[in-house]
Amino acid sequence: MPIQPHIPDGHFPAACPPVLGVEAFYVFGNTIPLLPNCSCTCEKQSYILVDKELIINATETGVELALIENGKLAELHHQKTNNNFTVGDIFIGKIRKMMPGLNAAFVDIGHRKDAFLHYTDLGPKLRSLVKWSNGVINGSINTPKLDNFKYEEDIIKTGKVDQVLNKRFPILVQILKEPISTKGPRLSCELTLPGRYMVLSPFSDTISVSKKIANPEERKRLHALAESIRPKNFSLIIRTAAEGRKVQELHEELMQLLAKWEEIFKQLKSEAPPAKLLSELDKTGSVLRDLLTDNFSRIVVNDKDLYADIRGYLQNISPEQINIVQLHNNNKPIFDAFGVTRQVKAAFGKTATMSSGAYLVIEKTEAMHVIDVNSGHKIVSNDVEQTIFGVNLEAAEEICRQIRLRDIGGLIVIDFIDMKNLEHKKQLSKAMEDFMRKDRSQHTILPLSKFGLMQITRERARPEVMVNTAEMCPTCNGTGQVNATILLTDDIERDLEFIMQSRPKSPLQLRVHPYLEAYLKKGLPNRQMKWFLRYNRWIKVTPNADYHLTEYRFFDGNEDEIRMN
């Protein structure tokens, strides 16, 4: 099969005319025919996904990461330098309060708000975890290895929290959700140590292989490799990135994860609760670990130390990709240089406009997010049903991007434009599932209801990304009031009088908004002519569309601005 150039998801292949209502639409590597009698040749072709880029902006207060896919901003992460409560961090905590009514406990891990630990997050091996942690603290267990450790009886799924926990013993926990709004962190007692190729979990004996690895032979090979290197009383989850990797690479990472477990053991012996025992990777490292694939074309960073750290990290996990890391030395801010700032300004806000002219309206309530799809006024077609379907497909792709970009969690309700064709409804649901495959957060998508609504639930692990794209009004400076416009020409002439006295022979240029330029040149004689008669010098008046309506500036013959203050 011929390989076509990179085609972004949701775009039309070269064989199809790029207008709404064509026969085929490209969705996540597949071509979806829009008409039953489609004869489009693109169905017989295959495509490859566009490369990804990671732009990293290091500032004094933290690190900002922008993931760009198909030239569009897909994810935005911000890691503050003082963030001590990140998903994946492991703590030894103290139980503050038992809440039998909620079937949960509140745990002190050092945050200003006690963390929340529900019974369903305790895990069946809770008694084994408590036994091991207490043994390490009191000195009866002197090794991080679990070879000779004897499990305790599993707790039942329908039990009560006050039957399995008490305030006398410290509890080993891992952050499941970061603090959001007024809520403290949410915890889990099912500890996991994630790597790039695998996830290590103590007090279990299972091996799982990612469902995204479709080849049965490869799944069988990886399962056998994991079985050969798995330490006793630890479970392994083989991740998608392990596909095609050799046993040496898996074993090296397993040793790194076991070293982390040993670090927890050492900290547990010396630290008094509440205390952090193990920090998750910083945001840069965790994003690279979870996202780095062969599709990455470059990673650009503006800090020398971070640049060296990333190269060192890649040297360990993927040495063949070390040359994709670049250091940004330009004086221009890195997000401006790579168009990230512009995309952030365009993507965040109440509305999101798409290339066809259709747009989304995104509203947030206490209980859910609501997204409304509008066709706009620019779309004209004789086949209304086909046009609506095309708009809904385009909106589905943009909605998935917005969900990832804003990290929207909880319940999401989408009001697509009503469609009567049942086949179109099925294809839209299928396309939505395909678009959402890129999302690493757990999610569930329900098909369109009879009211034309689609419901999505998505895991909420961190606070939603909020970016205020509004800027202070340059005219009123945020006050909501401006000087009387009828006096504007008086202000200009007052400044002009001062310049004529201080610079009697210098060439002079006045730059204003085009509307103001038209007013100054209106009629005979106009203001410009009157100035010439008064000062016996021609003042050039030029328009500048970047100026606001009441803005004006004077420049000399060298194009240098003449400042009045």
C-alpha positions as CSV (number, residue, x, y, z in Angstrom):
1,M,0.0,0.0,0.0
2,P,1.3,3.5,-0.7
3,I,2.1,5.6,2.3
4,Q,0.6,9.1,2.2
5,P,2.1,12.2,3.8
6,H,1.1,13.0,7.4
7,I,-2.7,13.7,7.6
8,P,-4.0,15.1,10.9
9,D,-6.9,13.2,12.5
10,G,-10.2,14.6,11.4
11,H,-8.9,15.9,8.2
12,F,-9.9,14.8,4.7
13,P,-7.4,12.7,2.7
14,A,-5.9,14.1,-0.5
15,A,-8.3,12.0,-2.6
16,C,-11.3,13.8,-1.2
17,P,-12.3,17.5,-1.7
18,P,-11.7,19.4,1.6
19,V,-15.3,20.5,2.0
20,L,-18.1,19.3,4.3
21,G,-20.3,16.7,2.7
22,V,-17.6,14.7,0.9
23,E,-17.6,10.9,0.8
24,A,-15.0,10.1,3.4
25,F,-13.5,11.5,6.6
26,Y,-10.2,10.5,8.2
27,V,-10.6,9.5,11.9
28,F,-7.7,8.1,14.0
29,G,-6.0,6.2,11.2
30,N,-9.3,5.0,9.6
31,T,-11.3,6.3,6.8
32,I,-15.0,6.6,7.6
33,P,-17.3,6.8,4.5
34,L,-19.9,9.4,4.9
35,L,-22.2,8.1,2.1
36,P,-23.2,4.5,1.5
37,N,-22.1,4.6,-2.1
38,C,-18.7,6.0,-1.4
39,S,-16.2,5.2,-4.1
40,C,-13.4,7.3,-2.7
41,T,-9.9,5.8,-3.3
42,C,-8.7,6.9,0.1
43,E,-10.3,3.8,1.6
44,K,-7.6,1.7,-0.2
45,Q,-4.8,3.8,1.3
46,S,-3.0,3.8,4.6
47,Y,-1.7,6.8,6.6
48,I,0.8,7.5,9.4
49,L,0.1,9.8,12.3
50,V,1.8,13.1,12.5
51,D,4.8,13.6,14.7
52,K,4.5,15.0,18.2
53,E,6.5,17.8,19.8
54,L,7.0,18.7,23.4
55,I,7.8,22.4,24.2
56,I,9.1,23.0,27.8
57,N,9.1,26.4,29.4
58,A,11.1,26.6,32.6
59,T,10.3,29.6,34.8
60,E,11.2,30.7,38.3
61,T,7.9,29.4,39.7
62,G,7.8,26.1,37.9
63,V,7.8,24.3,34.5
64,E,5.2,24.5,31.8
65,L,4.9,21.7,29.2
66,A,3.0,22.0,25.9
67,L,2.3,18.8,23.9
68,I,1.7,19.5,20.3
69,E,0.1,16.9,18.0
70,N,-0.6,17.5,14.3
71,G,0.5,21.1,14.8
72,K,-2.3,21.6,17.4
73,L,-1.9,22.1,21.2
74,A,-3.1,18.8,22.7
75,E,-2.1,19.0,26.4
76,L,-0.8,21.7,28.7
77,H,0.9,20.8,32.1
78,H,2.2,23.1,34.8
79,Q,4.4,21.9,37.6
80,K,4.9,24.3,40.4
81,T,8.3,24.1,42.2
82,N,6.6,23.9,45.6
83,N,4.0,21.2,44.8
84,N,4.5,18.6,47.5
85,F,1.3,16.6,46.8
86,T,1.5,15.1,43.4
87,V,-0.3,12.0,42.0
88,G,1.9,9.0,42.7
89,D,3.7,10.3,45.8
90,I,3.8,7.8,48.7
91,F,3.4,8.9,52.3
92,I,3.3,7.4,55.8
93,G,0.3,9.0,57.4
94,K,-1.7,9.1,60.6
95,I,-5.5,8.4,60.7
96,R,-7.2,11.5,62.1
97,K,-10.8,10.5,62.0
98,M,-13.0,7.5,61.1
99,M,-16.2,8.3,59.2
100,P,-18.3,5.1,59.3
101,G,-21.2,7.0,57.6
102,L,-19.0,7.6,54.6
103,N,-17.2,4.3,55.0
104,A,-13.9,6.3,54.9
105,A,-11.1,7.7,57.0
106,F,-9.4,11.1,57.0
107,V,-5.6,10.8,57.1
108,D,-3.0,13.4,58.0
109,I,-0.2,13.4,55.4
110,G,1.0,16.9,56.1
111,H,-1.4,18.8,53.8
112,R,-3.5,21.6,55.4
113,K,-6.6,19.5,54.6
114,D,-6.7,15.9,55.8
115,A,-6.6,13.5,52.9
116,F,-9.6,11.2,52.1
117,L,-9.2,7.4,52.1
118,H,-12.4,5.5,51.1
119,Y,-12.9,1.8,51.8
120,T,-12.9,1.0,48.1
121,D,-9.4,2.4,47.8
122,L,-7.9,0.3,50.6
123,G,-7.3,-2.7,48.3
124,P,-7.8,-6.4,49.2
125,K,-4.2,-6.7,50.5
126,L,-4.6,-4.0,53.2
127,R,-3.9,-6.3,56.1
128,S,-0.6,-7.4,54.4
129,L,0.4,-3.8,53.8
130,V,-0.3,-2.8,57.4
131,K,1.6,-5.8,58.7
132,W,4.6,-5.1,56.5
133,S,4.7,-1.3,57.3
134,N,4.4,-1.9,61.0
135,G,7.0,-4.6,60.9
136,V,9.5,-2.2,59.2
137,I,8.7,0.6,61.7
138,N,9.2,-1.6,64.8
139,G,12.3,-3.3,63.4
140,S,10.9,-6.9,63.1
141,I,11.3,-6.7,59.3
142,N,14.8,-5.9,58.1
143,T,14.7,-6.4,54.4
144,P,12.7,-4.7,51.5
145,K,12.4,-8.1,49.8
146,L,9.1,-9.9,50.1
147,D,10.4,-13.4,49.4
148,N,9.6,-14.8,52.9
149,F,6.7,-12.4,53.7
150,K,3.4,-14.2,54.5
151,Y,0.2,-12.6,53.3
152,E,-2.6,-11.8,55.6
153,E,-6.2,-12.6,54.8
154,D,-7.7,-10.3,52.1
155,I,-10.4,-7.8,53.2
156,I,-13.9,-8.2,51.7
157,K,-15.3,-5.7,49.2
158,T,-18.4,-5.0,51.3
159,G,-16.7,-4.4,54.6
160,K,-16.6,-1.4,56.8
161,V,-13.6,0.9,57.3
162,D,-13.8,0.8,61.1
163,Q,-13.4,-3.0,61.0
164,V,-10.1,-2.9,59.2
165,L,-8.4,0.4,60.3
166,N,-7.8,2.0,63.7
167,K,-6.0,5.1,64.9
168,R,-3.2,3.3,66.7
169,F,-1.2,2.4,63.6
170,P,0.3,4.6,60.9
171,I,-0.9,3.9,57.4
172,L,1.1,3.6,54.1
173,V,-0.7,5.5,51.3
174,Q,-0.3,6.8,47.8
175,I,-1.9,9.9,46.3
176,L,-4.7,9.0,43.9
177,K,-5.9,12.6,43.3
178,E,-4.3,15.9,43.9
179,P,-6.0,18.5,46.1
180,I,-8.8,20.1,44.1
181,S,-10.5,23.3,45.2
182,T,-11.4,23.0,48.9
183,K,-10.9,19.2,49.0
184,G,-7.7,17.5,50.3
185,P,-5.9,14.8,48.4
186,R,-7.5,11.4,47.8
187,L,-5.5,8.4,48.8
188,S,-5.1,4.7,47.9
189,C,-3.5,1.8,49.8
190,E,-2.9,-0.1,46.6
191,L,0.7,1.0,46.0
192,T,2.1,1.1,42.4
193,L,5.6,2.1,41.2
194,P,5.2,3.0,37.5
195,G,8.0,2.8,34.9
196,R,8.1,3.3,31.2
197,Y,7.7,-0.3,30.3
198,M,6.0,-1.7,33.4
199,V,4.3,-1.0,36.7
200,L,5.4,-2.8,39.9
201,S,3.0,-3.5,42.7
202,P,3.8,-5.2,46.0
203,F,1.8,-7.9,47.9
204,S,0.4,-9.6,44.7
205,D,1.5,-12.3,42.3
206,T,-0.2,-11.4,39.0
207,I,1.1,-10.5,35.6
208,S,-0.9,-8.3,33.2
209,V,-0.2,-7.1,29.7
210,S,-1.7,-3.9,28.2
211,K,-4.7,-4.6,26.1
212,K,-3.4,-2.1,23.6
213,I,-0.8,-4.6,22.5
214,A,-3.0,-6.5,20.0
215,N,-0.5,-9.1,18.6
216,P,-1.2,-12.4,20.6
217,E,2.3,-13.6,20.0
218,E,3.8,-10.4,21.4
219,R,1.5,-10.6,24.4
220,K,2.6,-14.2,25.0
221,R,6.3,-13.3,24.7
222,L,6.0,-10.3,27.1
223,H,4.0,-12.4,29.6
224,A,6.8,-15.1,29.6
225,L,9.5,-12.4,30.0
226,A,7.7,-10.8,32.9
227,E,7.2,-14.2,34.6
228,S,10.9,-14.9,34.3
229,I,12.0,-11.6,36.0
230,R,9.2,-11.0,38.4
231,P,10.3,-11.0,42.1
232,K,8.3,-13.0,44.5
233,N,5.2,-11.4,46.0
234,F,5.3,-8.5,43.5
235,S,2.9,-8.1,40.5
236,L,3.8,-6.6,37.1
237,I,1.7,-4.8,34.6
238,I,3.4,-4.6,31.2
239,R,2.7,-1.3,29.5
240,T,2.2,-0.6,25.8
241,A,5.7,0.9,25.4
242,A,7.2,-2.5,26.2
243,E,6.1,-3.9,22.9
244,G,9.1,-5.2,21.0
245,R,11.5,-4.6,23.9
246,K,14.2,-7.1,25.0
247,V,14.4,-8.8,28.4
248,Q,17.5,-6.8,29.3
249,E,15.6,-3.5,28.9
250,L,12.7,-4.8,31.0
251,H,15.1,-6.2,33.7
252,E,17.0,-2.9,33.9
253,E,13.8,-1.0,34.6
254,L,12.6,-3.6,37.1
255,M,15.9,-3.0,39.0
256,Q,15.2,0.7,39.1
257,L,11.6,0.1,40.4
258,L,12.9,-2.3,43.1
259,A,15.4,0.4,44.1
260,K,12.5,2.8,44.7
261,W,10.8,0.1,46.8
262,E,14.0,-0.2,48.8
263,E,14.1,3.6,49.2
264,I,10.5,3.4,50.7
265,F,11.8,0.7,53.1
266,K,14.7,2.9,54.3
267,Q,12.5,6.0,54.7
268,L,9.9,4.1,56.5
269,K,12.4,3.0,59.2
270,S,13.6,6.5,59.9
271,E,10.7,8.9,59.2
272,A,7.9,9.6,61.7
273,P,4.4,10.1,60.2
274,P,3.2,12.2,58.5
275,A,6.1,12.1,56.0
276,K,6.7,11.7,52.3
277,L,8.6,8.5,51.6
278,L,8.8,8.7,47.8
279,S,8.2,11.4,45.2
280,E,6.7,10.8,41.9
281,L,8.9,12.0,39.0
282,D,8.6,15.7,38.3
283,K,6.1,16.6,35.6
284,T,8.7,16.6,32.9
285,G,9.9,13.1,33.7
286,S,6.4,11.7,34.2
287,V,5.2,13.2,30.8
288,L,8.2,11.8,29.0
289,R,7.8,8.4,30.7
290,D,4.1,8.1,29.8
291,L,4.0,9.8,26.4
292,L,7.4,9.3,24.7
293,T,7.0,7.2,21.6
294,D,8.8,7.0,18.2
295,N,6.4,9.6,16.9
296,F,8.2,12.4,18.8
297,S,10.1,14.6,16.4
298,R,11.6,17.0,18.9
299,I,11.7,18.2,22.5
300,V,12.6,21.8,23.0
301,V,13.5,23.3,26.3
302,N,14.7,26.8,27.3
303,D,16.7,25.9,30.5
304,K,20.3,24.4,30.3
305,D,20.0,22.4,33.5
306,L,16.6,20.9,32.5
307,Y,18.1,20.3,29.0
308,A,20.9,18.2,30.5
309,D,18.5,16.4,32.8
310,I,16.2,15.4,29.9
311,R,19.1,14.2,27.8
312,G,20.3,12.1,30.8
313,Y,16.8,10.7,31.3
314,L,16.5,9.8,27.6
315,Q,20.0,8.2,27.7
316,N,18.6,5.7,30.2
317,I,15.2,5.0,28.7
318,S,15.6,5.7,25.0
319,P,19.1,6.5,23.9
320,E,18.2,6.4,20.2
321,Q,16.0,9.5,20.7
322,I,18.5,11.7,22.6
323,N,19.2,13.9,19.5
324,I,15.5,15.1,19.4
325,V,16.2,17.3,22.5
326,Q,17.0,20.9,21.5
327,L,18.0,23.9,23.6
328,H,16.1,27.1,22.9
329,N,18.6,30.0,22.9
330,N,16.5,32.6,21.2
331,N,15.7,35.8,23.1
332,K,12.1,35.4,22.1
333,P,10.0,33.5,24.7
334,I,9.9,29.8,23.8
335,F,6.1,29.6,23.9
336,D,5.9,32.6,21.6
337,A,8.5,31.2,19.2
338,F,6.6,28.0,18.7
339,G,3.1,29.4,18.6
340,V,2.0,27.9,21.9
341,T,0.9,31.3,23.4
342,R,-1.3,32.0,20.4
343,Q,-2.9,28.6,20.6
344,V,-3.5,28.9,24.4
345,K,-5.2,32.3,23.8
346,A,-7.4,30.7,21.1
347,A,-8.3,27.5,22.9
348,F,-9.2,28.6,26.3
349,G,-12.3,30.6,27.0
350,K,-16.1,30.1,26.8
351,T,-16.1,29.4,23.0
352,A,-13.8,27.4,20.7
353,T,-14.0,28.1,17.0
354,M,-13.2,25.5,14.3
355,S,-11.8,25.9,10.8
356,S,-15.2,25.4,9.1
357,G,-16.8,28.2,11.1
358,A,-18.6,26.0,13.5
359,Y,-17.9,26.6,17.2
360,L,-18.3,25.1,20.6
361,V,-19.7,26.7,23.7
362,I,-18.2,25.2,26.9
363,E,-19.9,25.9,30.2
364,K,-18.8,24.7,33.7
365,T,-21.2,24.0,36.5
366,E,-20.6,22.5,40.0
367,A,-21.9,19.1,38.9
368,M,-20.7,18.8,35.3
369,H,-19.3,20.4,32.1
370,V,-21.7,21.1,29.3
371,I,-20.6,21.5,25.7
372,D,-22.9,22.8,22.9
373,V,-22.1,22.4,19.2
374,N,-23.2,25.2,16.9
375,S,-22.9,25.2,13.1
376,G,-22.2,28.9,12.8
377,H,-23.3,31.0,9.8
378,K,-20.5,30.2,7.3
379,I,-21.6,26.7,6.4
380,V,-23.8,26.5,3.4
381,S,-24.8,23.2,1.6
382,N,-27.7,21.7,-0.3
383,D,-27.4,18.4,1.7
384,V,-28.3,19.6,5.2
385,E,-28.1,16.2,6.8
386,Q,-24.7,15.5,5.4
387,T,-23.5,18.9,6.4
388,I,-24.7,18.5,10.0
389,F,-22.9,15.1,10.2
390,G,-19.7,16.7,8.9
391,V,-20.0,19.5,11.5
392,N,-20.6,17.0,14.3
393,L,-17.5,14.9,13.3
394,E,-15.3,18.0,13.2
395,A,-16.8,19.0,16.6
396,A,-16.1,15.6,18.1
397,E,-12.4,15.9,17.3
398,E,-12.2,19.4,18.8
399,I,-14.1,18.3,21.9
400,C,-11.7,15.5,22.6
401,R,-8.8,18.0,22.2
402,Q,-10.4,20.5,24.5
403,I,-11.1,17.8,27.1
404,R,-7.4,16.7,27.1
405,L,-6.1,20.3,26.9
406,R,-8.2,21.6,29.8
407,D,-8.0,18.3,31.7
408,I,-11.7,18.3,32.2
409,G,-12.9,15.6,34.6
410,G,-16.2,14.3,36.0
411,L,-19.4,14.3,34.0
412,I,-19.3,15.9,30.5
413,V,-22.6,16.3,28.6
414,I,-22.3,17.2,24.8
415,D,-25.3,18.6,22.8
416,F,-24.5,17.8,19.2
417,I,-26.5,19.2,16.4
418,D,-29.6,16.9,15.9
419,M,-29.3,14.2,13.3
420,K,-32.1,12.0,12.0
421,N,-30.0,9.4,10.2
422,L,-29.3,6.4,12.6
423,E,-26.2,5.4,10.7
424,H,-24.7,8.9,11.2
425,K,-25.4,8.6,14.9
426,K,-23.5,5.3,15.1
427,Q,-20.6,6.6,13.1
428,L,-20.4,9.7,15.3
429,S,-20.3,7.6,18.5
430,K,-17.6,5.4,16.9
431,A,-15.6,8.4,15.8
432,M,-15.8,9.9,19.4
433,E,-14.4,6.6,20.8
434,D,-11.5,6.7,18.2
435,F,-10.6,10.3,19.0
436,M,-10.7,9.6,22.8
437,R,-8.2,6.7,22.4
438,K,-5.4,9.3,22.7
439,D,-6.6,10.3,26.2
440,R,-4.5,8.6,28.9
441,S,-7.2,9.3,31.6
442,Q,-9.8,6.6,32.2
443,H,-13.1,7.5,30.6
444,T,-16.4,6.0,29.6
445,I,-18.5,7.2,26.6
446,L,-22.2,6.6,26.2
447,P,-23.9,6.6,22.8
448,L,-26.2,9.4,21.8
449,S,-29.4,9.5,23.7
450,K,-32.8,10.0,22.0
451,F,-32.5,13.7,22.9
452,G,-29.2,13.9,20.9
453,L,-27.0,14.2,24.0
454,M,-23.7,12.3,24.6
455,Q,-22.5,11.7,28.1
456,I,-18.8,11.1,29.0
457,T,-17.3,10.4,32.4
458,R,-13.6,11.1,32.8
459,E,-11.2,10.4,35.6
460,R,-10.4,13.6,37.6
461,A,-6.9,13.3,39.1
462,R,-5.8,16.9,39.1
463,P,-7.4,20.3,39.1
464,E,-8.7,21.5,35.8
465,V,-6.3,23.6,33.7
466,M,-7.6,27.2,33.9
467,V,-6.1,29.9,31.7
468,N,-7.5,33.4,31.8
469,T,-7.2,34.6,28.2
470,A,-8.8,38.0,28.8
471,E,-6.5,41.0,28.7
472,M,-6.8,44.4,30.3
473,C,-8.4,46.9,28.0
474,P,-5.6,49.1,26.7
475,T,-8.0,52.1,26.4
476,C,-9.6,52.2,29.8
477,N,-6.9,50.1,31.7
478,G,-9.6,48.0,33.3
479,T,-11.6,50.8,34.7
480,G,-14.5,50.6,32.2
481,Q,-14.2,54.3,31.5
482,V,-12.3,56.5,29.0
483,N,-11.7,60.2,28.7
484,A,-14.3,62.1,26.8
485,T,-13.6,61.4,23.1
486,I,-14.8,64.8,22.1
487,L,-11.6,66.2,23.8
488,L,-9.3,63.8,21.9
489,T,-8.3,66.3,19.2
490,D,-7.6,68.9,22.0
491,D,-5.2,66.5,23.6
492,I,-3.5,65.8,20.2
493,E,-3.1,69.6,19.5
494,R,-1.8,70.3,23.0
495,D,0.9,67.7,22.5
496,L,1.6,69.0,19.0
497,E,2.1,72.5,20.3
498,F,4.6,71.2,22.9
499,I,6.6,69.3,20.2
500,M,6.6,72.3,17.8
501,Q,8.2,74.4,20.6
502,S,10.7,71.8,21.7
503,R,11.6,70.5,18.2
504,P,10.9,73.3,15.7
505,K,12.7,71.8,12.8
506,S,12.4,68.0,13.2
507,P,10.3,66.0,10.7
508,L,7.1,64.9,12.4
509,Q,4.7,61.9,12.0
510,L,1.5,61.2,13.8
511,R,0.3,57.6,13.9
512,V,-3.4,56.9,14.8
513,H,-6.1,54.4,14.4
514,P,-7.5,54.3,10.8
515,Y,-10.8,55.8,12.0
516,L,-9.1,58.7,13.7
517,E,-6.9,59.2,10.6
518,A,-10.1,59.5,8.5
519,Y,-11.5,62.1,10.9
520,L,-8.4,64.2,10.8
521,K,-8.3,64.2,7.0
522,K,-12.0,64.8,6.5
523,G,-13.2,67.8,4.6
524,L,-11.6,70.9,3.2
525,P,-9.8,72.4,5.0
526,N,-9.2,69.5,7.3
527,R,-7.2,69.3,10.6
528,Q,-4.0,68.3,8.8
529,M,-4.2,71.3,6.6
530,K,-5.0,73.7,9.5
531,W,-1.9,72.4,11.3
532,F,0.2,73.2,8.2
533,L,-1.1,76.7,8.0
534,R,-0.5,77.2,11.7
535,Y,3.0,75.8,12.0
536,N,4.2,76.1,8.4
537,R,5.2,72.4,8.6
538,W,3.5,69.4,7.2
539,I,2.6,66.8,9.8
540,K,2.3,63.4,8.2
541,V,-0.7,61.4,9.5
542,T,-0.5,57.6,9.1
543,P,-2.9,54.8,10.1
544,N,-2.1,51.8,12.3
545,A,-4.7,49.2,12.8
546,D,-3.0,47.8,15.9
547,Y,-3.8,51.0,17.8
548,H,-7.0,51.2,19.8
549,L,-9.5,53.9,18.8
550,T,-8.2,56.7,21.0
551,E,-4.5,55.9,20.8
552,Y,-2.0,58.2,19.1
553,R,1.7,58.5,19.0
554,F,4.2,61.0,17.6
555,F,7.5,59.9,15.8
556,D,10.5,61.9,14.5
557,G,12.3,61.6,11.2
558,N,14.4,58.6,12.6
559,E,11.2,56.7,13.3
560,D,11.8,57.1,17.1
561,E,8.8,57.7,19.2
562,I,8.5,61.1,20.9
563,R,7.2,60.4,24.4
564,M,5.2,62.9,26.2
565,N,6.0,61.7,29.7
